[in-house]
Amino acid sequence: MLRQRLHRVVPQRSEEGTKKSIFEYIEVFYNNQRIHSEIGYHTPSDYERIYPRQAA
């Protein structure tokens, strides 16, 4: 579904270009700007910075 929506907005010449665009969308928007209720209304990037993983 994301691939179809993205392809309508930003036409790509190849499947590799589409994959690259999806990866960039996830890294730039989803992980850095979109807040998530499950992690206290933080972005995933902020959450990882605030609560670093504990060494096991």
MMTF fields as JSON, N, C-alpha, C and O atoms, coordinates in Angstrom:
{
  "mmtfVersion": "1.0.0",
  "mmtfProducer": "UNKNOWN",
  "numBonds": 223,
  "numAtoms": 224,
  "numGroups": 56,
  "numChains": 1,
  "numModels": 1,
  "chainsPerModel": [1],
  "groupsPerChain": [56],
  "chainIdList": ["A"],
  "bondAtomList": [4, 2, 8, 6, 12, 10, 16, 14, 20, 18, 24, 22, 28, 26, 32, 30, 36, 34, 40, 38, 44, 42, 48, 46, 52, 50, 56, 54, 60, 58, 64, 62, 68, 66, 72, 70, 76, 74, 80, 78, 84, 82, 88, 86, 92, 90, 96, 94, 100, 98, 104, 102, 108, 106, 112, 110, 116, 114, 120, 118, 124, 122, 128, 126, 132, 130, 136, 134, 140, 138, 144, 142, 148, 146, 152, 150, 156, 154, 160, 158, 164, 162, 168, 166, 172, 170, 176, 174, 180, 178, 184, 182, 188, 186, 192, 190, 196, 194, 200, 198, 204, 202, 208, 206, 212, 210, 216, 214, 220, 218],
  "bondOrderList": [1, 1, 1, 1, 1, 1, 1, 1, 1, 1, 1, 1, 1, 1, 1, 1, 1, 1, 1, 1, 1, 1, 1, 1, 1, 1, 1, 1, 1, 1, 1, 1, 1, 1, 1, 1, 1, 1, 1, 1, 1, 1, 1, 1, 1, 1, 1, 1, 1, 1, 1, 1, 1, 1, 1],
  "groupList": [{"groupName": "MET", "atomNameList": ["N", "CA", "C", "O"], "elementList": ["N", "C", "C", "O"], "formalChargeList": [0, 0, 0, 0], "bondAtomList": [1, 0, 2, 1, 3, 2], "bondOrderList": [1, 1, 2], "singleLetterCode": "M", "chemCompType": "L-PEPTIDE LINKING"}, {"groupName": "LEU", "atomNameList": ["N", "CA", "C", "O"], "elementList": ["N", "C", "C", "O"], "formalChargeList": [0, 0, 0, 0], "bondAtomList": [1, 0, 2, 1, 3, 2], "bondOrderList": [1, 1, 2], "singleLetterCode": "L", "chemCompType": "L-PEPTIDE LINKING"}, {"groupName": "ARG", "atomNameList": ["N", "CA", "C", "O"], "elementList": ["N", "C", "C", "O"], "formalChargeList": [0, 0, 0, 0], "bondAtomList": [1, 0, 2, 1, 3, 2], "bondOrderList": [1, 1, 2], "singleLetterCode": "R", "chemCompType": "L-PEPTIDE LINKING"}, {"groupName": "GLN", "atomNameList": ["N", "CA", "C", "O"], "elementList": ["N", "C", "C", "O"], "formalChargeList": [0, 0, 0, 0], "bondAtomList": [1, 0, 2, 1, 3, 2], "bondOrderList": [1, 1, 2], "singleLetterCode": "Q", "chemCompType": "L-PEPTIDE LINKING"}, {"groupName": "HIS", "atomNameList": ["N", "CA", "C", "O"], "elementList": ["N", "C", "C", "O"], "formalChargeList": [0, 0, 0, 0], "bondAtomList": [1, 0, 2, 1, 3, 2], "bondOrderList": [1, 1, 2], "singleLetterCode": "H", "chemCompType": "L-PEPTIDE LINKING"}, {"groupName": "VAL", "atomNameList": ["N", "CA", "C", "O"], "elementList": ["N", "C", "C", "O"], "formalChargeList": [0, 0, 0, 0], "bondAtomList": [1, 0, 2, 1, 3, 2], "bondOrderList": [1, 1, 2], "singleLetterCode": "V", "chemCompType": "L-PEPTIDE LINKING"}, {"groupName": "PRO", "atomNameList": ["N", "CA", "C", "O"], "elementList": ["N", "C", "C", "O"], "formalChargeList": [0, 0, 0, 0], "bondAtomList": [1, 0, 2, 1, 3, 2], "bondOrderList": [1, 1, 2], "singleLetterCode": "P", "chemCompType": "L-PEPTIDE LINKING"}, {"groupName": "SER", "atomNameList": ["N", "CA", "C", "O"], "elementList": ["N", "C", "C", "O"], "formalChargeList": [0, 0, 0, 0], "bondAtomList": [1, 0, 2, 1, 3, 2], "bondOrderList": [1, 1, 2], "singleLetterCode": "S", "chemCompType": "L-PEPTIDE LINKING"}, {"groupName": "GLU", "atomNameList": ["N", "CA", "C", "O"], "elementList": ["N", "C", "C", "O"], "formalChargeList": [0, 0, 0, 0], "bondAtomList": [1, 0, 2, 1, 3, 2], "bondOrderList": [1, 1, 2], "singleLetterCode": "E", "chemCompType": "L-PEPTIDE LINKING"}, {"groupName": "GLY", "atomNameList": ["N", "CA", "C", "O"], "elementList": ["N", "C", "C", "O"], "formalChargeList": [0, 0, 0, 0], "bondAtomList": [1, 0, 2, 1, 3, 2], "bondOrderList": [1, 1, 2], "singleLetterCode": "G", "chemCompType": "PEPTIDE LINKING"}, {"groupName": "THR", "atomNameList": ["N", "CA", "C", "O"], "elementList": ["N", "C", "C", "O"], "formalChargeList": [0, 0, 0, 0], "bondAtomList": [1, 0, 2, 1, 3, 2], "bondOrderList": [1, 1, 2], "singleLetterCode": "T", "chemCompType": "L-PEPTIDE LINKING"}, {"groupName": "LYS", "atomNameList": ["N", "CA", "C", "O"], "elementList": ["N", "C", "C", "O"], "formalChargeList": [0, 0, 0, 0], "bondAtomList": [1, 0, 2, 1, 3, 2], "bondOrderList": [1, 1, 2], "singleLetterCode": "K", "chemCompType": "L-PEPTIDE LINKING"}, {"groupName": "ILE", "atomNameList": ["N", "CA", "C", "O"], "elementList": ["N", "C", "C", "O"], "formalChargeList": [0, 0, 0, 0], "bondAtomList": [1, 0, 2, 1, 3, 2], "bondOrderList": [1, 1, 2], "singleLetterCode": "I", "chemCompType": "L-PEPTIDE LINKING"}, {"groupName": "PHE", "atomNameList": ["N", "CA", "C", "O"], "elementList": ["N", "C", "C", "O"], "formalChargeList": [0, 0, 0, 0], "bondAtomList": [1, 0, 2, 1, 3, 2], "bondOrderList": [1, 1, 2], "singleLetterCode": "F", "chemCompType": "L-PEPTIDE LINKING"}, {"groupName": "TYR", "atomNameList": ["N", "CA", "C", "O"], "elementList": ["N", "C", "C", "O"], "formalChargeList": [0, 0, 0, 0], "bondAtomList": [1, 0, 2, 1, 3, 2], "bondOrderList": [1, 1, 2], "singleLetterCode": "Y", "chemCompType": "L-PEPTIDE LINKING"}, {"groupName": "ASN", "atomNameList": ["N", "CA", "C", "O"], "elementList": ["N", "C", "C", "O"], "formalChargeList": [0, 0, 0, 0], "bondAtomList": [1, 0, 2, 1, 3, 2], "bondOrderList": [1, 1, 2], "singleLetterCode": "N", "chemCompType": "L-PEPTIDE LINKING"}, {"groupName": "ASP", "atomNameList": ["N", "CA", "C", "O"], "elementList": ["N", "C", "C", "O"], "formalChargeList": [0, 0, 0, 0], "bondAtomList": [1, 0, 2, 1, 3, 2], "bondOrderList": [1, 1, 2], "singleLetterCode": "D", "chemCompType": "L-PEPTIDE LINKING"}, {"groupName": "ALA", "atomNameList": ["N", "CA", "C", "O"], "elementList": ["N", "C", "C", "O"], "formalChargeList": [0, 0, 0, 0], "bondAtomList": [1, 0, 2, 1, 3, 2], "bondOrderList": [1, 1, 2], "singleLetterCode": "A", "chemCompType": "L-PEPTIDE LINKING"}],
  "groupTypeList": [0, 1, 2, 3, 2, 1, 4, 2, 5, 5, 6, 3, 2, 7, 8, 8, 9, 10, 11, 11, 7, 12, 13, 8, 14, 12, 8, 5, 13, 14, 15, 15, 3, 2, 12, 4, 7, 8, 12, 9, 14, 4, 10, 6, 7, 16, 14, 8, 2, 12, 14, 6, 2, 3, 17, 17],
  "groupIdList": [1, 2, 3, 4, 5, 6, 7, 8, 9, 10, 11, 12, 13, 14, 15, 16, 17, 18, 19, 20, 21, 22, 23, 24, 25, 26, 27, 28, 29, 30, 31, 32, 33, 34, 35, 36, 37, 38, 39, 40, 41, 42, 43, 44, 45, 46, 47, 48, 49, 50, 51, 52, 53, 54, 55, 56],
  "secStructList": [7, 2, 2, 2, 2, 2, 2, 2, 2, 1, 7, 7, 1, 1, 2, 2, 2, 2, 2, 2, 2, 2, 2, 2, 2, 0, 0, 0, 0, 0, 6, 6, 6, 7, 7, 5, 4, 4, 4, 6, 1, 5, 7, 2, 2, 2, 2, 2, 2, 2, 1, 7, 7, 7, 7, 7],
  "xCoordList": [0.83, 0.0, 0.883, 0.632, 1.886, 2.783, 3.476, 3.628, 3.898, 4.587, 3.664, 4.105, 2.393, 1.453, 1.206, 1.18, 1.027, 0.78, 1.994, 1.853, 3.172, 4.397, 4.623, 5.066, 4.322, 4.534, 3.638, 4.036, 2.426, 1.542, 2.076, 1.951, 2.664, 3.175, 4.515, 4.733, 5.42, 6.769, 7.025, 7.527, 6.683, 6.91, 8.387, 9.261, 8.656, 10.019, 10.217, 9.262, 11.444, 11.741, 12.057, 12.048, 12.33, 12.665, 12.166, 11.839, 12.113, 11.72, 12.767, 12.429, 14.026, 15.097, 14.91, 15.131, 14.501, 14.235, 13.072, 13.099, 12.047, 10.903, 11.326, 10.926, 12.134, 12.617, 13.431, 13.295, 14.274, 15.086, 14.203, 14.456, 13.177, 12.268, 11.507, 11.313, 11.079, 10.371, 11.307, 10.907, 12.548, 13.519, 13.752, 13.789, 13.91, 14.131, 12.925, 13.084, 11.716, 10.502, 10.47, 10.181, 10.764, 10.737, 11.796, 11.503, 13.011, 14.099, 13.891, 14.173, 13.404, 13.268, 11.98, 12.019, 10.839, 9.572, 9.176, 8.992, 9.048, 8.477, 9.319, 8.768, 10.626, 11.476, 11.895, 12.313, 11.803, 12.293, 11.223, 11.468, 10.056, 9.035, 7.74, 7.089, 7.342, 6.049, 6.131, 6.984, 5.22, 5.21, 4.374, 3.479, 4.691, 4.016, 3.497, 4.238, 2.236, 1.643, 2.258, 2.347, 2.682, 3.244, 4.559, 4.944, 5.236, 6.523, 6.447, 7.404, 5.285, 5.127, 5.06, 5.506, 4.514, 4.374, 5.706, 5.826, 6.699, 8.011, 8.175, 7.468, 9.105, 9.484, 10.396, 11.022, 10.494, 11.411, 12.852, 13.556, 13.289, 14.656, 14.843, 15.85, 13.865, 13.952, 13.915, 14.665, 13.045, 12.917, 14.242, 14.671, 14.882, 16.167, 17.243, 18.118, 17.18, 18.153, 17.878, 18.813, 16.604, 16.239, 16.421, 16.899, 16.045, 16.086, 16.997, 16.504, 18.291, 19.193, 18.997, 18.637, 19.235, 19.099, 20.107, 21.259, 19.666, 20.545, 21.292, 20.707, 22.576, 23.372, 22.894, 22.693, 22.714, 22.206, 23.331, 23.091],
  "yCoordList": [-1.18, 0.0, 1.256, 2.173, 1.316, 2.463, 2.625, 3.744, 1.523, 1.584, 2.184, 3.011, 1.784, 2.319, 3.806, 4.587, 4.198, 5.599, 6.444, 7.52, 5.976, 6.705, 6.807, 7.843, 5.743, 5.734, 6.76, 7.346, 6.981, 7.992, 9.394, 10.265, 9.62, 10.946, 11.223, 12.303, 10.242, 10.403, 9.253, 8.205, 9.441, 8.348, 7.954, 8.816, 6.669, 6.155, 5.444, 4.95, 5.399, 4.72, 3.242, 2.466, 2.857, 1.456, 1.042, 1.882, -0.263, -0.765, -0.4, -0.135, -0.386, -0.005, 1.429, 1.731, 2.316, 3.704, 3.798, 4.602, 2.971, 2.946, 2.449, 3.025, 1.383, 0.859, 1.909, 2.061, 2.628, 3.676, 4.784, 5.28, 5.17, 6.213, 5.771, 6.568, 4.519, 3.994, 3.993, 4.4, 3.542, 3.529, 4.939, 5.152, 5.905, 7.288, 7.835, 8.559, 7.495, 7.94, 7.41, 8.151, 6.138, 5.536, 6.168, 6.53, 6.311, 6.867, 8.342, 8.771, 9.118, 10.562, 10.904, 11.598, 10.435, 10.823, 9.922, 10.388, 8.642, 7.732, 7.649, 7.652, 7.576, 7.416, 8.73, 8.727, 9.833, 11.086, 12.124, 13.043, 12.009, 13.036, 12.512, 13.229, 11.296, 10.772, 10.286, 9.469, 10.806, 10.365, 9.089, 8.83, 8.303, 7.021, 6.978, 7.269, 6.619, 6.569, 5.47, 5.625, 4.366, 3.245, 3.595, 2.935, 4.609, 4.978, 6.381, 7.153, 6.685, 7.928, 9.172, 10.241, 9.044, 10.172, 10.817, 12.038, 9.96, 10.38, 9.836, 8.914, 10.409, 9.789, 8.613, 8.623, 7.608, 6.506, 6.977, 6.444, 7.966, 8.476, 9.108, 8.866, 9.927, 10.551, 9.502, 9.585, 8.52, 7.477, 6.729, 6.474, 6.381, 5.676, 6.551, 6.043, 7.85, 8.748, 8.915, 8.927, 9.044, 9.242, 7.973, 8.025, 6.837, 5.566, 4.588, 3.667, 4.76, 3.829, 2.4, 2.182, 1.456, 0.04, -0.301, 0.132, -1.071, -1.539, -2.767, -3.656, -2.815, -3.99, -5.195, -5.095, -6.316, -7.513, -8.295, -9.333],
  "zCoordList": [0.0, 0.0, 0.0, -0.782, 0.839, 0.87, -0.467, -0.958, -1.059, -2.351, -3.409, -4.207, -3.43, -4.412, -4.178, -5.129, -2.928, -2.595, -2.941, -3.522, -2.597, -2.881, -4.384, -4.879, -5.103, -6.545, -7.24, -8.247, -6.708, -7.282, -7.036, -7.897, -5.881, -5.521, -6.178, -6.727, -6.123, -6.676, -7.634, -7.227, -8.916, -9.868, -9.93, -10.017, -9.885, -9.941, -11.269, -11.87, -11.715, -12.969, -12.763, -13.718, -11.539, -11.292, -9.918, -9.08, -9.701, -8.394, -7.35, -6.196, -7.745, -6.815, -6.338, -5.165, -7.247, -6.865, -5.887, -4.955, -6.105, -5.2, -3.823, -2.811, -3.769, -2.492, -1.746, -0.532, -2.473, -1.855, -1.287, -0.189, -2.025, -1.556, -0.306, 0.612, -0.263, 0.913, 2.112, 3.203, 1.932, 3.019, 3.542, 4.754, 2.642, 3.061, 3.813, 4.796, 3.359, 4.05, 5.479, 6.418, 5.634, 6.972, 7.857, 8.997, 7.366, 8.167, 8.494, 9.612, 7.539, 7.748, 8.478, 9.495, 7.986, 8.588, 9.748, 10.872, 9.472, 10.453, 11.718, 12.819, 11.589, 12.767, 13.408, 14.566, 12.715, 13.27, 13.563, 14.344, 12.97, 13.146, 13.732, 14.491, 13.411, 13.845, 15.286, 15.632, 16.129, 17.527, 17.652, 16.847, 18.678, 18.905, 20.334, 21.273, 20.505, 21.841, 22.707, 23.925, 22.096, 22.854, 23.549, 24.514, 23.073, 23.685, 24.29, 24.237, 24.864, 25.607, 24.744, 25.158, 23.561, 22.635, 22.284, 22.185, 22.101, 21.612, 20.201, 19.793, 19.469, 18.2, 18.537, 19.597, 17.68, 17.966, 18.181, 19.039, 17.41, 17.581, 18.951, 19.616, 19.382, 20.708, 21.807, 22.78, 21.649, 22.66, 22.838, 23.963, 21.726, 21.822, 22.465, 23.166, 22.23, 22.836, 24.34, 25.141, 24.721, 26.122, 26.935, 28.068, 26.369, 27.066, 26.335, 25.684, 26.425, 25.721, 26.234, 27.391, 25.367, 25.75, 26.818, 26.772, 27.768, 28.839, 28.353, 27.734, 28.632, 28.263, 29.069, 30.28, 28.409, 29.088, 29.722, 30.337]
}
